[in-house]
Amino acid sequence: MLNSDEHMEGSMDAAGIPQQLSGTEIAEILGGEIVGDPGIVIDGVDVIERATATHLSYVGDLKNISRIRNSCSRLIIVPDSVRDELVKYRDRTFIVVSSPEASFLRIASVLRPRRLRSTVG
């Protein structure tokens, strides 16, 4: 995981929060393996059905792998158990991890950190 002293190539907003991450950066953060274009850049996250070409999404298991066909997402987190299926989707880039949902949530927290809210009373 990147710490505050490490340089991130992605663009950041005024508060230093990353607004974009490359496939390489995400794979490094997650300790995953990238399959496809490592230079692909995303600027958000969403569920696979609503994801755009610049959104990261995930598929949690083999029974849901076919959902990739109808998605616009070009960067998808997948479990190691679907590795053999990835050749069917040569136009996509994948990050192979052991726990896709947890990995997706981790990247979501990097791109969209929780905002502190003041207590209204």
Secondary structure, DSSP 8 states (H G I E B T S, - for coil): ---TTS---S-B-TTS-BS-EEHHHHHHHHT-EEES-TT-EE-EE--TTT--TTEEEE--SGGGGGGGGG---SEEEEEGGGGGGGGGGTTSEEEEES-HHHHHHHHHHHHS---------
